[in-house]
Amino acid sequence: MNKYKKMTITFIKKLGCICLIALVTLSCSKDDNESLEGTGSHTVSVFPIKVGLSRSSDIKIFVSEKPFESYDKFAPLGSVSVPVQSKITDSINVNVSKYVGKTLFFTPLRKHLLSDNYYTIAGKSSPVNSVLIEDSKSEYKVSLILTEPESGSYAYDEAHMTLTVQKGTTPVANKEVYWYGTSFAWGPEMIRTIENRYMIDQSIVQLSMGKTKTDGTVKISIPVDEKGITSLGTTQEVNHNEHVFFVLENGKVKPVLVDVNALTLFQTLQY
C-alpha cells in the first residue's frame, strides 16, 4: 500500500470520527431535555393560565436556574408539556427533588410552527415565576399567565418562496406580482374591486413583490404567523398563513393561494 492510499484511509477514518461527533452534537437540543413531570420529595404544582392564547399546541414549561432572556442562550434543566386542552384549575406536577437549595425559574415557551426554536409566551402579569426550593418545604405552587407575545418581542420565522408565473405552460417574464394579504377576506367581490379600480385609473393599491425574471420567477419572503389556524365562531377556521398573490392580465386578476407550511416554498401561478 503506497503512502497516498495510507493518507486517504487515515483521512477517511478521521472524517468518520468528525461526522460521528457532529451527529451526536446535533442530536442534543433543548427540545430533548429531561422531562420533569411527576411528583417527588419536592414538587411544584404549576398552573398554566391561558389568556387570549390563539394557539395552545407545542407549549412547554421550562425549568432553569436563571431567568429566560433568549432561546439561543437558554440552558434549561428540564421541562413539562402543557396540554392543548386545559382548565384554569388544572395544574402540572414538576418533580424538583434534585434541586433542593436552588432558586428555580419557570418559563412558558411555545415552539415555532415551522422550526425547532421556542419563544416566550409569559404574560407580564404572571404573579410568580421563581421559587426557592427549601429542604423543609416539600410542596409549592406557581401560576403562569400564558398569552400571545407582543409584536417584536421575539425573532419570527420567515419563509422564502420562489413563485413561477406561467401563461399555460410558458413562463412569463417581466410580470408584476402583487400581494393581497391573507386569504380571510379574499373572494369574487374583492377581485371585482381590484379590477374596477384598475379599469378607472390603472392603479393597484396592493403591495408589489417585484417583477418576474426571464424564467418567470420572483423570490418572495413571507413572515410566519405563529397563531397558525384559529377558529372563528363554531364553524369557520382562519389560516393566518394562507396568502394571496396575483398578477393582472388584460385588466383581469389572476390569483394563487399559498399556504405557508414550510420555510422553503416553490409555487406556480398559472393562468
C-alpha positions as CSV (number, residue, x, y, z in Angstrom):
1,M,0.0,0.0,0.0
2,N,1.6,3.3,-1.0
3,K,1.7,6.4,1.1
4,Y,-1.2,8.1,-0.8
5,K,-3.6,5.2,0.0
6,K,-2.5,5.3,3.6
7,M,-3.1,9.0,3.8
8,T,-6.5,8.6,2.1
9,I,-7.6,5.9,4.6
10,T,-6.4,7.9,7.6
11,F,-8.3,10.9,6.3
12,I,-11.5,8.9,5.9
13,K,-11.2,7.5,9.4
14,K,-10.7,11.0,10.8
15,L,-13.6,12.3,8.7
16,G,-15.8,9.4,10.1
17,C,-15.0,10.4,13.6
18,I,-15.7,14.1,12.9
19,C,-19.1,13.1,11.4
20,L,-20.0,11.0,14.4
21,I,-19.1,13.8,16.8
22,A,-21.2,16.2,14.7
23,L,-24.1,13.8,14.6
24,V,-24.0,13.3,18.4
25,T,-23.8,17.1,18.9
26,L,-26.7,17.9,16.6
27,S,-28.9,15.2,18.2
28,C,-28.8,17.0,21.6
29,S,-31.1,20.0,21.7
30,K,-33.1,22.0,24.2
31,D,-36.2,20.2,23.0
32,D,-34.7,16.9,24.0
33,N,-34.1,17.9,27.7
34,E,-35.3,15.9,30.6
35,S,-39.0,15.6,31.4
36,L,-39.5,16.8,35.0
37,E,-43.2,15.8,35.1
38,G,-44.3,13.9,38.2
39,T,-44.0,14.1,41.9
40,G,-41.1,13.5,44.3
41,S,-39.9,14.6,47.7
42,H,-40.2,18.2,46.5
43,T,-42.9,19.1,44.0
44,V,-44.0,22.3,42.3
45,S,-47.6,22.5,41.1
46,V,-47.6,24.8,38.0
47,F,-50.9,26.4,37.0
48,P,-50.7,27.5,33.3
49,I,-53.5,30.1,32.9
50,K,-54.3,30.7,29.2
51,V,-55.5,34.3,28.5
52,G,-56.2,35.2,24.9
53,L,-54.0,32.4,23.6
54,S,-54.5,31.8,19.9
55,R,-52.5,28.5,19.7
56,S,-52.2,26.1,22.6
57,S,-50.1,23.4,20.8
58,D,-46.3,22.8,21.3
59,I,-46.1,24.6,24.7
60,K,-43.7,23.6,27.5
61,I,-42.9,25.0,30.9
62,F,-39.1,25.1,31.1
63,V,-37.3,25.0,34.4
64,S,-34.0,26.8,34.8
65,E,-31.6,28.3,37.3
66,K,-31.5,31.7,35.5
67,P,-34.3,33.8,34.1
68,F,-35.1,33.4,30.4
69,E,-33.6,36.0,28.1
70,S,-33.3,34.4,24.7
71,Y,-33.6,30.9,23.4
72,D,-30.1,30.7,22.0
73,K,-28.6,31.5,25.4
74,F,-31.1,29.4,27.4
75,A,-29.9,26.4,29.5
76,P,-32.9,24.7,31.0
77,L,-32.7,21.9,33.5
78,G,-35.8,20.2,32.1
79,S,-39.4,20.8,31.1
80,V,-43.0,19.7,31.2
81,S,-45.5,19.7,28.4
82,V,-48.7,21.8,28.7
83,P,-51.9,20.0,27.4
84,V,-53.6,21.6,24.5
85,Q,-56.9,21.4,26.4
86,S,-56.9,22.5,30.0
87,K,-59.0,24.4,32.6
88,I,-57.9,27.3,34.7
89,T,-57.9,25.0,37.8
90,D,-55.6,22.3,36.1
91,S,-52.0,22.0,37.3
92,I,-48.9,20.2,36.2
93,N,-46.7,18.5,38.8
94,V,-43.0,19.2,38.4
95,N,-40.5,17.0,40.3
96,V,-37.8,19.3,41.6
97,S,-36.3,16.8,44.2
98,K,-32.8,17.1,42.6
99,Y,-32.7,20.9,43.1
100,V,-33.1,21.5,46.8
101,G,-31.4,24.7,47.9
102,K,-31.7,26.3,44.5
103,T,-33.9,29.0,43.1
104,L,-35.8,27.7,40.0
105,F,-37.4,29.8,37.3
106,F,-40.4,28.6,35.4
107,T,-40.9,29.9,31.9
108,P,-43.7,29.0,29.4
109,L,-42.3,28.7,25.8
110,R,-44.0,27.8,22.6
111,K,-42.3,26.1,19.7
112,H,-42.3,27.9,16.3
113,L,-44.7,26.5,13.8
114,L,-42.1,25.7,11.2
115,S,-38.8,25.5,13.1
116,D,-37.4,24.0,16.3
117,N,-36.8,27.2,18.2
118,Y,-39.0,28.4,21.1
119,Y,-40.2,31.8,22.2
120,T,-41.7,33.1,25.5
121,I,-45.5,33.4,25.9
122,A,-45.3,34.5,29.5
123,G,-47.7,37.3,30.3
124,K,-46.3,40.2,32.2
125,S,-48.9,39.8,34.9
126,S,-47.7,36.3,35.9
127,P,-47.6,36.6,39.8
128,V,-44.7,34.2,40.4
129,N,-42.2,32.6,38.1
130,S,-39.4,31.6,40.5
131,V,-39.3,29.5,43.7
132,L,-36.5,28.8,46.2
133,I,-36.7,25.0,46.8
134,E,-36.1,24.6,50.6
135,D,-35.3,21.3,52.3
136,S,-38.0,21.9,55.0
137,K,-40.8,22.6,52.5
138,S,-42.0,19.9,50.1
139,E,-44.8,21.4,48.0
140,Y,-45.0,24.7,46.1
141,K,-47.4,26.4,43.7
142,V,-46.6,28.6,40.7
143,S,-49.2,30.3,38.5
144,L,-48.2,31.4,35.0
145,I,-50.1,33.6,32.6
146,L,-49.9,32.3,29.0
147,T,-50.8,34.8,26.3
148,E,-49.9,35.8,22.8
149,P,-46.5,37.5,22.7
150,E,-46.3,41.2,21.8
151,S,-45.2,42.2,18.3
152,G,-41.5,42.4,18.0
153,S,-40.8,40.5,21.3
154,Y,-39.2,37.6,19.5
155,A,-37.5,36.8,16.2
156,Y,-40.2,35.5,13.9
157,D,-39.5,32.9,11.2
158,E,-39.5,33.9,7.6
159,A,-40.5,31.6,4.7
160,H,-38.7,32.0,1.4
161,M,-40.8,31.3,-1.7
162,T,-39.9,31.0,-5.4
163,L,-43.0,31.9,-7.3
164,T,-43.2,31.0,-11.0
165,V,-45.7,32.8,-13.2
166,Q,-46.9,30.8,-16.2
167,K,-49.3,31.5,-19.1
168,G,-50.4,28.0,-19.9
169,T,-47.0,26.2,-19.6
170,T,-44.9,29.2,-20.7
171,P,-43.0,31.2,-18.1
172,V,-44.0,34.9,-18.1
173,A,-41.1,37.4,-17.8
174,N,-41.3,40.9,-16.5
175,K,-44.7,40.4,-14.9
176,E,-45.6,42.4,-11.8
177,V,-46.6,40.2,-8.9
178,Y,-48.8,41.7,-6.1
179,W,-49.5,40.5,-2.6
180,Y,-53.1,40.9,-1.3
181,G,-52.6,39.6,2.2
182,T,-54.0,36.6,3.9
183,S,-57.0,34.9,2.3
184,F,-59.5,35.6,5.0
185,A,-61.4,38.3,3.1
186,W,-60.5,37.1,-0.4
187,G,-63.2,36.3,-2.8
188,P,-65.1,37.4,-6.0
189,E,-66.1,40.7,-4.5
190,M,-62.6,41.7,-3.7
191,I,-61.4,40.6,-7.2
192,R,-64.1,42.9,-8.8
193,T,-63.0,45.8,-6.6
194,I,-59.4,45.4,-7.7
195,E,-60.4,45.1,-11.4
196,N,-62.8,48.0,-11.3
197,R,-60.2,50.3,-9.7
198,Y,-57.7,49.3,-12.3
199,M,-60.2,50.0,-15.1
200,I,-60.8,53.5,-13.7
201,D,-57.2,54.8,-13.2
202,Q,-54.8,51.8,-13.8
203,S,-53.8,51.8,-10.2
204,I,-53.1,48.8,-7.9
205,V,-53.1,49.6,-4.1
206,Q,-51.8,46.2,-3.2
207,L,-48.1,45.8,-2.4
208,S,-45.9,44.8,-5.3
209,M,-43.5,41.9,-4.8
210,G,-41.5,42.9,-7.9
211,K,-41.4,41.7,-11.5
212,T,-40.6,38.1,-12.7
213,K,-37.2,37.3,-14.2
214,T,-36.7,35.9,-17.6
215,D,-37.5,32.4,-16.3
216,G,-40.8,33.6,-14.9
217,T,-39.7,33.5,-11.3
218,V,-39.8,36.0,-8.4
219,K,-38.5,35.4,-4.9
220,I,-40.7,36.5,-2.0
221,S,-40.1,36.4,1.8
222,I,-43.2,35.9,4.0
223,P,-43.2,36.2,7.8
224,V,-44.7,33.2,9.5
225,D,-47.7,34.0,11.7
226,E,-47.3,31.8,14.9
227,K,-51.1,31.8,15.5
228,G,-51.4,29.2,12.8
229,I,-55.0,28.2,12.3
230,T,-57.6,29.6,14.6
231,S,-61.4,29.2,15.0
232,L,-63.8,31.9,14.1
233,G,-67.0,31.1,15.9
234,T,-68.0,27.5,15.9
235,T,-67.9,26.7,12.2
236,Q,-65.2,28.6,10.5
237,E,-61.4,28.3,10.7
238,V,-58.9,31.0,9.7
239,N,-55.5,30.1,8.4
240,H,-53.3,33.0,9.3
241,N,-50.5,31.7,6.9
242,E,-52.6,31.4,3.7
243,H,-51.6,34.3,1.5
244,V,-53.0,35.6,-1.8
245,F,-50.7,36.7,-4.7
246,F,-51.9,37.8,-8.1
247,V,-51.0,39.3,-11.4
248,L,-53.1,41.3,-13.9
249,E,-53.6,40.0,-17.4
250,N,-55.6,42.4,-19.6
251,G,-57.1,44.0,-16.5
252,K,-58.2,40.7,-15.0
253,V,-56.9,39.4,-11.7
254,K,-55.1,36.0,-11.9
255,P,-54.5,34.8,-8.3
256,V,-52.9,32.0,-6.5
257,L,-53.4,31.0,-2.8
258,V,-50.2,30.0,-1.0
259,D,-50.3,28.0,2.3
260,V,-47.1,28.9,4.1
261,N,-46.4,25.4,5.6
262,A,-42.6,25.3,5.2
263,L,-39.7,27.7,5.4
264,T,-38.8,27.0,1.7
265,L,-41.6,27.0,-0.8
266,F,-41.9,26.6,-4.6
267,Q,-45.3,27.7,-6.1
268,T,-46.7,28.3,-9.5
269,L,-49.2,31.0,-10.5
270,Q,-50.7,29.7,-13.7
271,Y,-53.4,31.2,-15.9
